[in-house]
């Protein structure tokens, strides 16, 4: 290399950094700072003071369910029908090596159009392996505790609703999963007694 080309290379190394490169470096610094400060901030769950609810559909009607009441949500793939089961018992399904009785939510609520094919299964907690089939899950939303308005359900068909919540301008009954499971077990017991 001759002296002139070496001088050109040297002067190229010392050339000022372009404006886009400076902006990119600043952006990286800001990202690093945001990343580092995120560890100093309290966890997101600690900040959340609301309640997570699922907006669901059953029998053509909209309902909500507290997410904390559910042990799991699974896609409804295959349900094996049982002969002569109680109304609304769709059959059994296997989830993670365990068998669950699948009950249609619309049937448990006494809705006239309950026999739609469920797309999702809501796994109830407790000792009984029960899954509740729902037609669709529209959203999972966080609501303020003040948005959950208690109701006194004197009617039989509203016995599973103890609160009302307004989601996207629509008032929905918040279902009590424990009450629905009790209804499913009651129906299964009635069927067994009738068969004997």
N, C-alpha and C positions, 0 to 999 in steps of 0.2 A: 504494500500500500504506500502511496506517496504521501508527502507531508500535507498536501492540500486536502485529500480525502479524509485523513486523520483529523484535521481541524474541523471539517464539516461534521464528522461523526461526533466529535467532542461538543461542538456547538449544538448539535441536535439533542444530545443528552441533557443539556442545560436549558432547553427550550421551556418556556412557561407551560404549565398544565392548562389544558383547555377548560372552558366553562362547563361543558357537559360532564367532564371527569370530576370536577370539584363538586358538582351537584350530586353525582353518583356517590362520591365518598361521604358527603354529608348525610345522604339517605341511609347509607350503611351504618353510620354512626348513630343516627336516630333509631334505626331498627334494633341495634345492639342495646341502646339505652332502654328502649321499651321492653325488650326481652328481659334485661336484668331487673328492671323495676317490677315486672310482672311477678317475680318470685318474692318481692317484698310485700306485695298487696295480699290481702286476705283471699282465701279461696272463693271462687264464684258462688259456691253453695252457701258459704257463710253470709254473703251479701244478700242472697235471695230470701225475701221475707214472705213471698207468696206461696201459693199452692199450685202444683202442676196438675192439670186435668186433661183427660182425653176427650175430644169431641168425637162422638160416634153416631152411627146410624143403625137402627134396627126397625124392621117393619115399616119402613118409610118415614120414621120419625127420628128427630135429633135428640140425643141425650148427652150427658157428660158423666165422667167417672173419675174419681180421684186416682191419680197414678200411684199413690202410696198404698192403695188398697189392693193392687194387682201384683202378683208374684212374677208375671212374665207376659209377653205378647208374642205370639207365633203366627206365622202364616198357616192357614188351614189348607193342608195338602190332601190328605186322604183320611176319610172317616168311614169306618166299617159299620154298616147299619146293624142294629140288634133286632131280632124278631120280637114283636109284641112289647116294645118298650113304651113308657108313658109318653103322652103328647109332648113334643118338643125335644125329646131325647133323640139326637141325630145318630148316635152310635158311639163308638170308641175310637180313639186315635193314640198313637205312640209318639211321645215327645221325650227325647233324650233318655230312651230306655225305660220309660214309665208309661203305663196306660192311663188315659184320662177319659171319663165319660163326657161327651160333648153335648151341651144343652143349647138350644137356640134361645138367644136373649129375647126375641120377640114373643116366643111362646111363654117364657117365664113371666113376661109383663102382661100376658093376656091380649096381645095385639092380634087383630083379625088376619093380618097379612104377615104372619111370622115365618112362613115356610120358604123364605128366600135363602139361597145358598150362602153360607158364611164365608167370608174371605179371611177373617182374622179370628184367632182364639185368644181369649183373655184367661190367663191361668189364675184361679182363685187360690189363696193361701189356705192353710189349715190341713187337717188330717185327711180330708176327702179329696181324691184326685179328680177335680172337676174343672172343665174348661167351658167358658161361655162363648158361643159363636156369635160374631157380629158381622153385619153386611159390609161396613166400611169404617175406617178410622180416618176422620177428616183432618185432625190436627192435634198436636200436643201443645197446650198453652199454659202460661203462668198467669194466675189470677190473684188478686189481693184477697186476703181473708174477708175483707168487708164486702167483696163481690159475691160471696157465698151466703145467700139469704135463707135462713131456716124456714121451713114450711111445716104445717101440721097436716099430715095426710090422713084424713078420716076415711076417704074412699078406698075400697079394696084394690082397685086398679092403680092407685097411686101410692100404695103402701111401701114400695121400694124407693120412693123419692123423699128425701128429707131436707133437701136444699134446692134452690134455684140459682142458676148462674146465667148471666147474659154474655154470650159470645158472638162477636160480629153482629151485634144488634138483635140477636135472637135469644129469647129466654129458653133455657133448657133445664130439665130436671136432672139433678145430680143423683145418680143411682148408688145405692148402698149394696156393694158386692156381697157382703155377709148375708143380707136379707135374701138376695137372689139364690145364693147357695142353699140356704135353708129351705127355700121354696122347691128347688130341684130335688133335694133329699126327701122332702115331704111327698112330692109326686112319685118318686121312685118307691118309697115305702108304701104308699097307697096302692101302687100297681102290684107290689109283691103280696100284699094282704088280699087283694082281689083275686090273684092267681091261685092262692092256697085254699 
